Amino acid sequence: MDFPSPLKRGVLVSRYKRFFADVVLDDGREITAHCPNPGAMLGLNTPGLPAWVSRSDDPKRKLAHTLELVEADGGLVGINTMHPNRIVAEALAADAIPELTGYASHRREVRYGANSRVDFLLEGPDRAPCWLEVKNCHLRRTGTLAEFPDCVAARSLKHLKELTAMVEAGERAVMLFVIQRTDCNAFAACHELDPAYARGLTDAAAAGVEVLAYACEITTQKVSIASPVPWVGDRLQLARS
């Protein structure tokens, strides 16, 4: 996925009210950018972090700039939670996710469950439909472990239950975590920040929901699916391994 415009570099001054970020660009201009991330952004909202923003010429937008990347722990991290679905759409079209190849169509935003829309419905002849939910992951607290979520994620837990219902109906369901950073080689649910979601992920997997996690290749020009990383179940399991 290419960024919508050439990114401009700056320094993060403040991220506030969830969807606003003040940035001083390298040319000295101070701007307020849209921050497309409803989560806590732990470790990624520290004032002084290098940051990259895109710019839109759409006159209907209240804020022309969008915060896309920050540099943390020596590498680029994608904070735009709107991008993983676009990244996955490109990966599906290119057969870049081996576990999800062989489907003739990839429909997006299909209604299912209790007033929800699944991110992708994969369909093909002579095989069960595959209901695919995608989540953005950018939290890293220790070592090389990526974690989700970075705050209480009640809506995401609801999606796990809806995926489980599809498996119980005899269809395939997959939970895919897109890790928008390059310094992680394992994935776990974050028990400390949302124990209900962590338990829900374990329960969903036990019921037959497939759990996938993929790292990304990230530059200031594009973000793309790179390689799978193992789901380790929980951080304690990782520590024992």
Secondary structure as a PSIPRED ss2 file (coil, helix, strand):
# PSIPRED VFORMAT (PSIPRED V4.0)

   1 M C   1.000  0.000  0.000
   2 D E   0.000  0.000  1.000
   3 F C   1.000  0.000  0.000
   4 P C   1.000  0.000  0.000
   5 S C   1.000  0.000  0.000
   6 P C   1.000  0.000  0.000
   7 L C   1.000  0.000  0.000
   8 K E   0.000  0.000  1.000
   9 R E   0.000  0.000  1.000
  10 G E   0.000  0.000  1.000
  11 V E   0.000  0.000  1.000
  12 L E   0.000  0.000  1.000
  13 V E   0.000  0.000  1.000
  14 S E   0.000  0.000  1.000
  15 R E   0.000  0.000  1.000
  16 Y E   0.000  0.000  1.000
  17 K C   1.000  0.000  0.000
  18 R C   1.000  0.000  0.000
  19 F C   1.000  0.000  0.000
  20 F E   0.000  0.000  1.000
  21 A E   0.000  0.000  1.000
  22 D E   0.000  0.000  1.000
  23 V E   0.000  0.000  1.000
  24 V E   0.000  0.000  1.000
  25 L E   0.000  0.000  1.000
  26 D C   1.000  0.000  0.000
  27 D C   1.000  0.000  0.000
  28 G C   1.000  0.000  0.000
  29 R C   1.000  0.000  0.000
  30 E E   0.000  0.000  1.000
  31 I E   0.000  0.000  1.000
  32 T E   0.000  0.000  1.000
  33 A E   0.000  0.000  1.000
  34 H E   0.000  0.000  1.000
  35 C C   1.000  0.000  0.000
  36 P C   1.000  0.000  0.000
  37 N C   1.000  0.000  0.000
  38 P C   1.000  0.000  0.000
  39 G C   1.000  0.000  0.000
  40 A C   1.000  0.000  0.000
  41 M C   1.000  0.000  0.000
  42 L C   1.000  0.000  0.000
  43 G C   1.000  0.000  0.000
  44 L C   1.000  0.000  0.000
  45 N C   1.000  0.000  0.000
  46 T C   1.000  0.000  0.000
  47 P C   1.000  0.000  0.000
  48 G C   1.000  0.000  0.000
  49 L C   1.000  0.000  0.000
  50 P E   0.000  0.000  1.000
  51 A E   0.000  0.000  1.000
  52 W E   0.000  0.000  1.000
  53 V E   0.000  0.000  1.000
  54 S E   0.000  0.000  1.000
  55 R E   0.000  0.000  1.000
  56 S C   1.000  0.000  0.000
  57 D C   1.000  0.000  0.000
  58 D C   1.000  0.000  0.000
  59 P C   1.000  0.000  0.000
  60 K C   1.000  0.000  0.000
  61 R C   1.000  0.000  0.000
  62 K C   1.000  0.000  0.000
  63 L C   1.000  0.000  0.000
  64 A C   1.000  0.000  0.000
  65 H E   0.000  0.000  1.000
  66 T E   0.000  0.000  1.000
  67 L E   0.000  0.000  1.000
  68 E E   0.000  0.000  1.000
  69 L E   0.000  0.000  1.000
  70 V E   0.000  0.000  1.000
  71 E E   0.000  0.000  1.000
  72 A E   0.000  0.000  1.000
  73 D C   1.000  0.000  0.000
  74 G C   1.000  0.000  0.000
  75 G E   0.000  0.000  1.000
  76 L E   0.000  0.000  1.000
  77 V E   0.000  0.000  1.000
  78 G E   0.000  0.000  1.000
  79 I C   1.000  0.000  0.000
  80 N C   1.000  0.000  0.000
  81 T C   1.000  0.000  0.000
  82 M C   1.000  0.000  0.000
  83 H H   0.000  1.000  0.000
  84 P H   0.000  1.000  0.000
  85 N H   0.000  1.000  0.000
  86 R H   0.000  1.000  0.000
  87 I H   0.000  1.000  0.000
  88 V H   0.000  1.000  0.000
  89 A H   0.000  1.000  0.000
  90 E H   0.000  1.000  0.000
  91 A H   0.000  1.000  0.000
  92 L H   0.000  1.000  0.000
  93 A H   0.000  1.000  0.000
  94 A C   1.000  0.000  0.000
  95 D C   1.000  0.000  0.000
  96 A C   1.000  0.000  0.000
  97 I C   1.000  0.000  0.000
  98 P H   0.000  1.000  0.000
  99 E H   0.000  1.000  0.000
 100 L H   0.000  1.000  0.000
 101 T C   1.000  0.000  0.000
 102 G C   1.000  0.000  0.000
 103 Y C   1.000  0.000  0.000
 104 A C   1.000  0.000  0.000
 105 S E   0.000  0.000  1.000
 106 H E   0.000  0.000  1.000
 107 R E   0.000  0.000  1.000
 108 R E   0.000  0.000  1.000
 109 E E   0.000  0.000  1.000
 110 V E   0.000  0.000  1.000
 111 R E   0.000  0.000  1.000
 112 Y E   0.000  0.000  1.000
 113 G C   1.000  0.000  0.000
 114 A C   1.000  0.000  0.000
 115 N C   1.000  0.000  0.000
 116 S E   0.000  0.000  1.000
 117 R E   0.000  0.000  1.000
 118 V E   0.000  0.000  1.000
 119 D E   0.000  0.000  1.000
 120 F E   0.000  0.000  1.000
 121 L E   0.000  0.000  1.000
 122 L E   0.000  0.000  1.000
 123 E E   0.000  0.000  1.000
 124 G C   1.000  0.000  0.000
 125 P C   1.000  0.000  0.000
 126 D C   1.000  0.000  0.000
 127 R C   1.000  0.000  0.000
 128 A C   1.000  0.000  0.000
 129 P C   1.000  0.000  0.000
 130 C E   0.000  0.000  1.000
 131 W E   0.000  0.000  1.000
 132 L E   0.000  0.000  1.000
 133 E E   0.000  0.000  1.000
 134 V E   0.000  0.000  1.000
 135 K E   0.000  0.000  1.000
 136 N E   0.000  0.000  1.000
 137 C E   0.000  0.000  1.000
 138 H C   1.000  0.000  0.000
 139 L E   0.000  0.000  1.000
 140 R E   0.000  0.000  1.000
 141 R C   1.000  0.000  0.000
 142 T C   1.000  0.000  0.000
 143 G C   1.000  0.000  0.000
 144 T C   1.000  0.000  0.000
 145 L E   0.000  0.000  1.000
 146 A E   0.000  0.000  1.000
 147 E E   0.000  0.000  1.000
 148 F E   0.000  0.000  1.000
 149 P C   1.000  0.000  0.000
 150 D C   1.000  0.000  0.000
 151 C C   1.000  0.000  0.000
 152 V C   1.000  0.000  0.000
 153 A C   1.000  0.000  0.000
 154 A H   0.000  1.000  0.000
 155 R H   0.000  1.000  0.000
 156 S H   0.000  1.000  0.000
 157 L H   0.000  1.000  0.000
 158 K H   0.000  1.000  0.000
 159 H H   0.000  1.000  0.000
 160 L H   0.000  1.000  0.000
 161 K H   0.000  1.000  0.000
 162 E H   0.000  1.000  0.000
 163 L H   0.000  1.000  0.000
 164 T H   0.000  1.000  0.000
 165 A H   0.000  1.000  0.000
 166 M H   0.000  1.000  0.000
 167 V H   0.000  1.000  0.000
 168 E H   0.000  1.000  0.000
 169 A C   1.000  0.000  0.000
 170 G C   1.000  0.000  0.000
 171 E C   1.000  0.000  0.000
 172 R E   0.000  0.000  1.000
 173 A E   0.000  0.000  1.000
 174 V E   0.000  0.000  1.000
 175 M E   0.000  0.000  1.000
 176 L E   0.000  0.000  1.000
 177 F E   0.000  0.000  1.000
 178 V E   0.000  0.000  1.000
 179 I E   0.000  0.000  1.000
 180 Q C   1.000  0.000  0.000
 181 R E   0.000  0.000  1.000
 182 T C   1.000  0.000  0.000
 183 D C   1.000  0.000  0.000
 184 C C   1.000  0.000  0.000
 185 N C   1.000  0.000  0.000
 186 A E   0.000  0.000  1.000
 187 F E   0.000  0.000  1.000
 188 A E   0.000  0.000  1.000
 189 A E   0.000  0.000  1.000
 190 C C   1.000  0.000  0.000
 191 H C   1.000  0.000  0.000
 192 E C   1.000  0.000  0.000
 193 L C   1.000  0.000  0.000
 194 D C   1.000  0.000  0.000
 195 P H   0.000  1.000  0.000
 196 A H   0.000  1.000  0.000
 197 Y H   0.000  1.000  0.000
 198 A H   0.000  1.000  0.000
 199 R H   0.000  1.000  0.000
 200 G H   0.000  1.000  0.000
 201 L H   0.000  1.000  0.000
 202 T H   0.000  1.000  0.000
 203 D H   0.000  1.000  0.000
 204 A H   0.000  1.000  0.000
 205 A H   0.000  1.000  0.000
 206 A H   0.000  1.000  0.000
 207 A H   0.000  1.000  0.000
 208 G C   1.000  0.000  0.000
 209 V C   1.000  0.000  0.000
 210 E E   0.000  0.000  1.000
 211 V E   0.000  0.000  1.000
 212 L E   0.000  0.000  1.000
 213 A E   0.000  0.000  1.000
 214 Y E   0.000  0.000  1.000
 215 A E   0.000  0.000  1.000
 216 C E   0.000  0.000  1.000
 217 E E   0.000  0.000  1.000
 218 I E   0.000  0.000  1.000
 219 T C   1.000  0.000  0.000
 220 T C   1.000  0.000  0.000
 221 Q C   1.000  0.000  0.000
 222 K E   0.000  0.000  1.000
 223 V E   0.000  0.000  1.000
 224 S E   0.000  0.000  1.000
 225 I E   0.000  0.000  1.000
 226 A E   0.000  0.000  1.000
 227 S E   0.000  0.000  1.000
 228 P E   0.000  0.000  1.000
 229 V C   1.000  0.000  0.000
 230 P C   1.000  0.000  0.000
 231 W E   0.000  0.000  1.000
 232 V C   1.000  0.000  0.000
 233 G C   1.000  0.000  0.000
 234 D C   1.000  0.000  0.000
 235 R H   0.000  1.000  0.000
 236 L H   0.000  1.000  0.000
 237 Q H   0.000  1.000  0.000
 238 L H   0.000  1.000  0.000
 239 A H   0.000  1.000  0.000
 240 R H   0.000  1.000  0.000
 241 S C   1.000  0.000  0.000
